[in-house]
Structure formats: C-alpha cells, structure tokens
Amino acid sequence: MGSGGQGNVRAHVYVSGFVQGVGFRYSMLRVARAAGVRGWVRNLRDGRVEAVLEGPEDAVMRVIEWARRGPPGAWVERVEVVWEPYRGEFEGFEVVY
C-alpha cells in the first residue's frame, strides 16, 4: 500500500456478518471482474466469506469498499484486510469451493 494507487497489490480479505446465502460470492465475482481484479472468493465453514484480490491498488480498494456493504440482503459486520506481497498468480476472478 501507499503507492498512490499505482502498481499492483494483493489483499486477503475476510468478511464477517450475514454474508452467506445472500449471493455475496457471485456479486463479488461481478464487481471484481468489472474492476479488473483477479483472485477468488469462497465461503468459510465459520460463516465468513474469504477472498484474495489482486490487481491495481485503486481497483482492489473499490472491491474492498463494496465488500463493506455487500449485496442486497447481506449484513456486513466486519471486513478484515491483510495486505500481502503481490504474486500475479491469477488469470481471472473465480468462486472457489
């Protein structure tokens, strides 16, 4: 972070609240693809949603900001973001299981 929106970043994101069974993953898929962000999103057994986001810093930040609201029907309690070294390992954005 701190690159002024330039360059690629990687964020490991955990979303807590009422975020399963409300279309959260597929909504994030659409938002991430539209923003040009690569990575994946999945449900965790503890009720959270986990995602890894890679791409331009401003685009990754847009997806994180969307995750703070989520899709209609979701109630987001907390978004935890762990910044990791950019790896460039993804071709696109997918829902994983």
N, C-alpha and C positions, 0 to 999 in steps of 0.2 A: 504494500500500500504506500501511499504517499507519493506516487509517481505522477500526480496531477492528471489522472485519467488516461495517461499514455501507457502503452505496453500491456502485456497480458498478465493476468493474476489467476490464482486458484483459491477458491473458498470452499471449505467443508461446512455445511450448514445443517443444523438440527432445529426442526420446528416442532414446538410443543403446543398442546391445546386440543381442541376438537378439530383434528386435521385429517382423519381417516374416514372414508365413506362419504366424502363430500366432493370428490373429483379433484382433490388437491394436486395429485401427481400429474394428471393429464392436463390440468390447467397450467401447471408449472412447465410442462413439456411445451405447450403452445407459446407461453411467454418467453421461455428460454430460446426456443428456435427463432422466434420473431426478433429477439435481441441479438442473435448471432452467438449465443453462449453454448458451449459444448459441455458434456458431462452426463450425469444420470441422477435419477431420483427414485426413492423406494420408501415403502412403509417399513417401520421397525415394529417388532413384537410388543414393545412397551407403549405403543400408541403414537409415537413421534413419527415425523417424516424426516428422512435424511437425504441430502443431496450433495453432490460435488459439482461445482460450477467452475468452468474455465473459459477465459476469453478476455477481451478488452475490459479494463477496470470499470469504465462507466457502464458497460453493458451488464457486467456481473453485479454491480451495485443496483441497477434497475431491477434485476430479478430478485435480489435480496429485499429491496423495498417492497416489491409485490408480495413476497412471502410474508411480510409483516402484516398484511391484510388477508391474503389468500383469496380463494374464490368465494362466491356467494354460498352461505351455509357453513362456512368454516368459522371457527373462533380461535384466533391465534393468541396464545398466552405468552410465548417466548420464542425468540429466534436467536440461537447461539451460532456465531460465526467464528470459525478457526481458519486463519489465513495460513496457507501452506505454499511451499515453493511451486511455481508454475511448472508443469510437466509436459503439456502439449500432447497428451496421450489419447485424446478422444477425436473421433471423426464427426460426431454429431451429438445430439442430446436424446437420451432414451429413458424410458421407465424400465427399471430392473426389478427382479423379484428375488 
